[in-house]
């Protein structure tokens, strides 16, 4: 009986045979194992985006699904290869290099084990130390998903507080000004997804159609400052107009209707990309 589905993400792209090789390894463990993708278009070496994309996807998959996340700038070094088990009984097979940050903070990891490569490595994979995605991660994940091994057979466990984490900031509100950061760019559309929850935003937003002053700052430089409307959807605004809205993860997004906000203002992601939202001051005409 198959334990669960197998879901891959990486920064490999689809221009060569790397992804296909991982699929082949999984099928060599169990022919016909159900394989799906989150994405293989993560920007090269971008651990922050790898971490966020896992959080974006994982909650919508059934229990026992096994995820493989391979963004591994430290491949061949002494970074740990691990399998993490979440509160909701999903498994993540990945380098311990920060990829688990968002899932650990927002969902929770109950147990983590370091992969014992003397047992869980593709047979006859030679001496190469540059394609662990194929030789260790895909192979171990397929064995786990196909019930060839149990989680306890992955390797030794270690404390979850030892998991490598990227720096995170929580969104806050003070004097009716909400501050947060740009978590991710919603590609290919170029919308900005923040870490500001709908619940926090509703402390200053009473209804759709309200106006808000939005400021985006990075490294002390103001990149954007303007008044925009709180829209229920993009169709509430004219083409080219900016808006704030609730995105599919129930957080606040910032967009241009039928335009790319990220490209227009060259916006990046991470804790150094800060966003401030406050109710727009009323203009009194005399």
N, C-alpha and C positions, 0 to 999 in steps of 0.2 A: 504494500500500500504506500502511495506517495504521501509524504508528510505535508508538503505544501508546494506552492508555486515558486518559480525562480525569476527574480526581477533584477536586471542589470542597469547600472549607470556608470559612465566613465567620461573622461576627456579625450577619448581616442578618436572621435569623429567616425565617419563611415567611408573614408576614402581608401582604406586598405583592408587587409584581412584579419585585423586584430579581434574585432567583435565576433566575426565568424569562427575564429579559432576557439574563443571561449564557449561559443555555442556547441562546437564540436566536442570539446572536452566534457561539457555537461551531458551530451548525448552518449558519450562513451561510458559514462557512469550509469546512465539509464536511458535507453533509447526512447525517444518521444517525450522526455521530461518537458513539462509546460514552461516555456521561457517567454518572458516579456521584457520590455525596456522602459525605464524612466526617461533617460536621454543619454546620448553619447556626444552631445554638443556642449558640455560644460567647458568653459574657457580653460585652456591648458594650465594646470597646476593651481587652479582656483579652488582652494579648500573651503572657503566661505560658501561659494555657490554649491559645491557638492553637499555640504552640510544642510543648506537650506532646501535643496531639491529633495533630499530624503524626507525632511519634515513635510514638505508640500504633498508628497505622494503617499507616504506609508500608512496614514490613517484610513485610507480608502480601500486597503487590501485585506483579505481574510486573515484570520489568525493562522500562524504557522508559515506564512509566506516568508521566503528567504530572499533578502536583498543583498546584492553584491555592488559595492561602491568602490570604484577604482580611480581615484585621483591621487597619484602617488609620487610626488616629487622626490621622496626619500627612498625610492625603490633600491634594494640592495644594501641599505644601511642597517643600523641596529634598531630602527623603528619596529614596533611590534605589529605582527599580523594577527588580527583578533576576530572573534565572533561575539557580538553583543546580543543579549536577549532583552527585549523591551517589556514594559509593564503589560502591554497588550498582546504579548506572545508572538511578536515578530522577531526575526533574526536578521542581523546586519553583519555581513562578512566584509571586512575593510581593513586598511591600514589604520592604526591608532595614531592619527596625525591631526586631529581636529574635525574630521568628517562626522563624528558623532555628536558634535556640540549642540545643535538645535534640537535633535531628537532627545538627547539626555536632559536638556533644560526644560523642554515643553511637554514631553511625554513621560520620560523616565526610563532608565536602564536598570534592570534588577540584577543582572549577572553578566560578567564578561570573562571570556577565556582566551588565552593566547594560543594560536594554532601551533600544534606540535608538527613541525615540517618533516620530522623523521617518519611520521605516519601519514600525514595529510598533505602529500605532495604528489603531483602527477608522476606516475612511474615512467622511467626512461626519459625524464625531462632534461637530463644533462646537467651541466654546470652553470647554465645561464642564470644570472641574477637580475635581469632587466625586464622580465615579463611575468612577474608574480601574479598578475591578473589572470593569466591562463593557468600557470603551473601550481599556484597555491589557492587563490581566492575562488576562481570558478570551480576548481576541482573539489575543494572542501565544501563549498556551498551546494554543489550538486549532490554530494554524498549525504549532506544533512537533509536536503529537500527530499531525496529519494529514500530516506530511512536506512541508508547503508550504515551510517553512524548516528549516534545520539549526541545531543549537545555536550553531554559529559565526556564524550570521547574526542572532542575537538582538541583539548589540551588543558593545561593547568589554569585554574581561575585566579584572578587577582582582584583587588578592591576596586569598586566602581569609582571611588574618589581619586583613583590614579589615572583615569581616562584623560587623555590630552584634550584640552578645550581651547577654543578660540575665544577672545574677549567678547563678551556680550554686555549690552546695556538694556535696562528696562525703560519703557516709555513712562513718563511721569507727567503730572499736572501741577502747576503752581500759579496762583493768581490768574486762573482761567486761561493759562497758556500751556498747551500740551507740547512736550518735547519728546522726540523719538529719533529713530534713524531709518535710512533706506536699507531695507533688508535685501531686496533683490529687484532686478529689472524683469518685468513681464514680457519676455520675448515671444514672438517677433514684434509685438505692438509698441514696446517702448514705454509702457506704463510703469510707474514707481510703486512698489509695494513696501509699505512701512511696517514697523513693529508696533504701531498704535492700534489697539483693539477697538472694535466698535463700541464696547461698553465704556471705555475711557473717553472716546470721542463724544459719546452721547451726553457726557457731563457738560459740554458746552454747545452741543448741536441739538436744537429742539425739533427741527423739521427740514425736509428737503426744500431746497430753494434758498436756504440761509446762505449768507456770504461770509467767507473766512479769509483772513490774511495768512498766506503761506510763505514761509521763509526757509530756504535751503542753504546751509552753510557747510563748507568743508575746509578744514585746516585754517579756520579763522577768516575765510573769505566768503562773502555772501554771493552765492551763485544765482539765486532767484528770490524775488520778493514781489508778490502780486496778490490781488484779490481774486478769489475764485468761488464758484458756486458748489454747494453740496448737492450732488445729483443722485437720483435713484439709479440711473443708468446713463450711458453715454448719450442716448437719444434725447435726454432732457436738455442738452446744450446744442448750440449751433456748431457746425463743423469748424474746427480751429480754435474753439473756446476751451479753456482749462476747467477742470473740475476736480473735486474730491469726492470719493465714493467708497462704498464698502465692497471689498474684493471677495473672491471665492473662498478665502480662508478666514473671512469675518474680521479682517483688518482693514485699515484705511489705505486706499490707493490714491494716487495723484496721476492725472492723465490729461491729454489733449484729445478732444473728440476727433477721431480719424487722423491722428498725428502721433508722432513719437516724442514724448516729453523727454526721455532720456537722451535721444539724439539731438534734439533742439537745444538742450542746455548742457550737454556733455556730462550727465550725471553718473556717478559711480555708486558703489554699494559698500556697506560695512559701517562700523561704529563711528568712523570719522566723517560720515555723510549724515549730518544732523538736519532734522526737519522740525520746524516750530509752527504750530497752528493756533490761531486765536480768532475769536469772533471779530469780524471786521467792524471797525468803528462806524457809527451812523453818520452820514453826511447831512448836515442841517443847512438848508438853503435859506438865505435871508432875502 
